[in-house]
Amino acid sequence: MKNNIMKHLVTLLAIAALVILGVSSGTMQRQAEVEITWDEGLTSGVTRITNDKLFKNWVKASPDGTKLLYTEASKSGNWTVMYLRDANNPAKTPLIGEIAYSPSWYEDSTRFLYISYEGGSGRIVRSSVTGGGKTYISRTAIGDGDDTPIIREGMIVCTSWVNNQWQIVVVKENGTEPTFLGEGRSPSWHPTEDKIVFIKNTNEPGSSGGDIYEMNMTSGQITQIYSDPQGLCYSPSYSPDGRRILFAKETGVRRTGTVTTKTSSSTTRRAISYEAERTHVFVMNADGTNVSPISGGTGSVSSPCWGKDGEIFCLVRIAGQAREIYKLRIRD
């Protein structure tokens, strides 16, 4: 059971280690030209915020659009919650020095929730960027381990590992009255209506990616709003006005390279072409129509989140380097 609980965390730590240590490509030489493209008809003002070459994840902009929370991997592989007082400035402040991840904001843009990994499981904790200490929402995990808490009007929606799968749970801010809603990952509240958007993978219940669903919290009705057999979706979230949904999705990218074969008497090189998996950011109407790619290219873009007035923040990874935070604006 413990191995199942730690599956997502171990995977992320392994990825962080690869970024920190570097990966040898053996005899295959990849093209140096790796790039990200942006849909100029849909986006504007693309700006890189950070450039410290450290592995990052879970970017979240404050509701007022002025600040950022994210996690950063240290050389030991532990996650730390970082804070940018100015979303346009890379100057950062470490907030949580333990193994901490999945931060998200309260509506007041000062308090936040995160997951603290302690004693073999993750549990929900509240803190503040003004030095509010550490308050456990759940002293023990709701299930066997909790993740991705999001709060709205005193109600937290999160995921918890139960019976060998991730289930969506709603719990009061004081940690009482948890209600299990069924299998799913990465839930996010609608800004005004009583519903959530989330990820569900019926083929691989433990996967962090899948199809995008919406749940009416009053009736309990679940509706699939987007599916692509060619790629898993991740991290869906409603825009601040509720009209659109932002998400990341796996995409296949055709890459070229050279395989070098050496013998005692000769060296030969052979050009190859291969399919590489990447993630890119998409936006669609809240009903699942008008799906449009925001990014493309041979690099990867992930962890998208909404800012204010059409701004979004995301992580961009180019040429095997660590992910850096970028900001851009989506045209209306």
C-alpha positions in Angstrom: 0.0 0.0 0.0 2.8 2.4 0.9 4.4 1.9 -2.5 1.1 2.9 -4.2 0.8 6.0 -2.1 4.3 7.1 -2.9 4.1 6.3 -6.6 3.4 9.9 -7.8 6.0 11.4 -5.5 8.8 8.9 -6.4 8.2 9.5 -10.0 8.5 13.3 -9.6 11.7 12.9 -7.5 13.2 10.7 -10.2 12.4 13.2 -12.9 14.0 15.9 -10.7 17.1 13.8 -10.3 17.4 13.4 -14.0 17.2 17.1 -14.5 19.8 17.8 -11.8 22.3 15.1 -12.8 21.7 15.1 -16.6 21.0 12.2 -18.9 23.6 10.6 -21.2 22.1 9.9 -24.7 24.6 7.1 -25.4 25.3 6.8 -29.1 22.3 8.8 -30.3 23.0 12.5 -31.0 19.8 14.6 -31.0 19.3 17.8 -32.9 20.3 20.8 -30.8 17.4 22.9 -32.3 14.5 22.4 -29.8 11.9 25.1 -29.6 8.5 26.2 -28.4 6.0 27.9 -30.7 3.0 30.0 -29.5 -0.2 30.6 -31.4 0.2 34.3 -32.2 -3.5 34.6 -33.1 -4.4 33.4 -29.6 -1.6 34.7 -27.4 0.5 37.7 -26.9 3.2 39.0 -24.5 5.1 35.8 -23.9 7.6 36.5 -21.2 10.1 34.2 -19.3 9.9 34.9 -15.6 12.6 32.6 -14.2 15.9 31.4 -15.5 17.6 29.6 -12.6 17.8 26.2 -14.3 16.1 24.5 -11.2 13.4 21.9 -11.6 9.9 23.3 -10.9 6.3 22.1 -10.7 2.8 23.1 -9.6 2.7 26.8 -10.5 -0.2 28.7 -9.1 -1.0 32.4 -9.5 -2.8 34.2 -6.7 -6.4 35.3 -7.4 -5.4 38.9 -7.6 -2.8 38.0 -10.2 0.2 39.6 -8.5 2.0 36.7 -6.8 3.1 33.1 -7.6 3.5 29.9 -5.6 5.4 26.9 -7.1 7.5 24.0 -5.9 11.2 23.6 -6.6 13.4 20.4 -6.2 16.6 20.7 -4.2 19.7 18.8 -5.0 18.6 16.2 -2.4 15.4 15.7 -4.4 13.0 17.2 -1.8 10.3 19.6 -2.8 10.1 23.1 -1.4 7.3 25.6 -1.8 8.6 28.8 -3.3 7.0 32.3 -3.4 7.3 35.2 -5.8 6.0 38.4 -4.2 5.9 39.9 -7.7 4.7 37.5 -10.5 6.8 39.5 -13.0 10.0 39.3 -10.9 12.2 36.1 -10.4 13.2 37.1 -6.9 12.0 34.2 -4.8 11.4 33.4 -1.1 11.4 29.8 0.2 8.3 29.3 2.3 8.2 25.6 3.2 11.5 23.7 3.7 10.1 20.2 4.2 8.8 17.8 1.5 5.9 20.0 0.4 4.0 20.2 -2.9 0.7 21.0 -4.6 0.3 24.6 -3.3 -3.0 26.5 -4.0 -4.3 29.9 -2.9 -7.2 31.1 -0.8 -9.4 33.8 -2.3 -7.6 36.4 -0.2 -4.3 35.9 -2.1 -2.3 35.7 1.2 -3.2 32.2 2.7 -2.5 29.0 0.9 -2.9 25.2 1.1 -0.3 22.7 0.3 0.6 19.0 0.9 3.1 18.1 3.6 4.6 14.7 3.1 5.1 13.2 6.6 5.2 9.7 8.0 4.8 8.0 4.6 1.7 10.0 3.4 0.6 13.5 2.3 -1.8 15.6 4.3 -3.3 19.0 3.8 -1.8 22.0 5.6 -2.6 25.7 5.6 -0.1 28.6 5.8 0.3 32.2 4.8 2.8 34.2 2.7 2.9 36.7 5.6 4.3 34.1 8.0 1.2 32.4 9.2 2.9 29.2 10.5 1.5 25.7 9.8 -2.0 24.6 10.5 -3.1 21.0 9.7 -6.4 20.7 7.9 -6.2 17.0 8.3 -3.8 15.9 11.1 -3.8 12.5 9.4 -4.5 11.9 5.7 -8.2 11.6 4.7 -7.4 8.4 2.9 -4.0 6.8 2.7 -2.5 10.0 1.3 -3.9 13.4 0.0 -3.0 15.6 -2.9 -4.0 18.7 -5.0 -6.2 20.6 -2.5 -8.2 23.6 -3.9 -10.4 25.8 -1.7 -13.5 27.9 -2.4 -15.8 29.5 0.1 -14.6 27.3 3.0 -14.8 24.0 1.1 -11.8 22.1 0.0 -11.8 19.7 -2.9 -8.8 17.4 -3.2 -7.8 13.8 -4.1 -7.0 11.0 -1.7 -5.5 7.5 -2.3 -8.2 5.0 -1.3 -8.5 1.3 -2.3 -5.6 1.5 -4.8 -7.0 4.5 -6.7 -7.2 8.3 -6.4 -10.6 9.5 -5.4 -12.0 13.0 -5.3 -13.0 14.2 -1.8 -14.8 17.3 -0.6 -14.0 18.3 3.0 -14.7 21.4 5.2 -11.9 23.8 5.9 -11.7 22.5 9.5 -11.1 19.0 8.2 -14.5 17.6 9.1 -17.2 15.8 7.0 -15.1 14.4 4.2 -17.3 13.2 1.3 -15.9 10.8 -1.3 -17.2 11.6 -4.8 -15.6 8.8 -6.9 -12.4 8.2 -8.9 -10.5 11.2 -10.3 -7.5 13.5 -10.1 -6.7 17.2 -10.2 -10.1 18.7 -9.3 -10.6 22.4 -9.6 -13.6 24.6 -8.6 -15.7 26.6 -10.9 -15.4 30.3 -9.8 -19.1 30.9 -9.3 -21.1 27.7 -9.9 -21.3 24.6 -7.7 -19.3 22.3 -9.9 -15.7 21.1 -10.5 -13.6 20.0 -13.5 -11.3 17.1 -13.0 -9.2 14.3 -14.7 -10.4 10.7 -14.8 -8.7 7.7 -16.4 -10.9 4.6 -16.6 -8.1 2.5 -18.1 -5.3 3.5 -15.5 -7.0 4.6 -12.2 -3.5 5.5 -10.7 -2.5 7.7 -13.6 -2.3 11.5 -13.2 -3.5 12.0 -16.7 -6.8 11.1 -18.5 -9.9 12.6 -19.9 -11.5 15.8 -18.7 -14.8 15.6 -16.8 -17.2 18.0 -15.1 -19.2 17.2 -11.9 -22.3 19.1 -10.7 -21.8 19.1 -7.0 -25.5 19.6 -6.3 -26.9 16.7 -8.5 -23.8 14.6 -8.6 -24.0 14.4 -12.4 -20.7 13.7 -14.1 -20.2 14.7 -17.7 -17.2 14.0 -19.9 -16.3 17.2 -21.7 -13.1 16.3 -23.5 -11.2 13.2 -24.6 -8.4 12.6 -27.0 -7.3 9.0 -27.6 -3.9 10.3 -28.9 -2.9 11.9 -25.6 -3.7 12.2 -21.9 -4.9 15.5 -20.4 -3.6 17.1 -17.2 -4.4 20.0 -14.8 -7.7 21.4 -16.1 -8.9 24.7 -14.5 -11.7 27.1 -15.2 -10.9 30.7 -16.2 -11.7 33.4 -13.6 -15.0 34.1 -15.5 -15.8 30.4 -15.9 -16.1 30.6 -19.7 -13.0 28.6 -20.6 -10.9 25.7 -19.4 -7.1 25.6 -19.5 -5.3 22.3 -19.6 -2.1 20.4 -20.6 -2.1 17.5 -23.0 0.4 14.9 -24.3 1.3 15.4 -28.0 3.5 13.4 -30.3 6.3 15.4 -31.8 8.4 14.1 -34.8 12.1 14.4 -33.9 15.2 13.7 -36.0 18.7 12.7 -34.8 21.8 10.6 -35.7 22.8 7.2 -34.4 26.6 6.7 -34.3 28.1 3.2 -34.5 31.7 2.7 -33.7 33.9 -0.3 -34.3 37.6 -0.9 -34.0 38.1 0.1 -37.6 35.4 2.5 -38.5 32.7 5.0 -37.4 29.3 5.2 -39.2 26.4 7.6 -38.7 22.8 7.1 -39.6 20.0 9.6 -39.6 16.8 8.6 -37.8 13.4 9.9 -37.2 11.3 9.1 -34.1 8.2 10.1 -32.2 8.8 11.8 -28.9 6.1 12.5 -26.3 5.7 16.1 -25.2 3.0 18.1 -23.3 1.5 21.3 -24.5 -1.1 23.7 -23.3 -4.6 24.0 -24.7 -7.7 26.1 -24.0 -11.3 25.3 -24.8 -14.8 26.6 -24.0 -16.2 25.3 -20.7 -18.5 23.0 -22.6 -15.6 21.3 -24.3 -16.0 23.0 -27.7 -13.5 25.1 -29.7 -10.3 23.3 -28.4 -7.3 25.3 -29.4 -3.5 24.7 -28.8 -1.7 27.6 -27.1 1.8 26.1 -27.5 3.5 23.6 -29.8 7.0 22.6 -30.9 9.6 20.1 -29.8 9.9 21.3 -26.3 7.3 20.8 -23.5 4.9 23.2 -21.8 3.1 22.1 -18.7 1.4 23.1 -15.4 -0.7 25.9 -16.8 -2.7 28.1 -14.5 -4.8 31.2 -14.8 -3.7 34.6 -13.7 -5.9 37.7 -14.0 -7.4 39.5 -17.0 -6.5 36.7 -19.5 -3.0 36.0 -18.2 -1.7 32.5 -17.8 1.4 31.1 -16.3 3.1 27.8 -17.3 6.3 25.8 -17.2 8.5 25.6 -20.3 11.1 22.9 -20.8 13.5 23.2 -23.8 16.4 20.9 -24.8 16.3 18.8 -21.7 16.8 21.7 -19.4 14.9 22.4 -16.2 11.4 23.9 -16.4 11.2 27.7 -16.3 8.1 29.8 -15.5 6.6 31.8 -18.4 3.8 34.3 -18.6 1.6 35.1 -21.5 -1.8 36.5 -22.3 -4.7 34.8 -24.1 -6.6 37.0 -26.5 -10.4 37.2 -26.0 
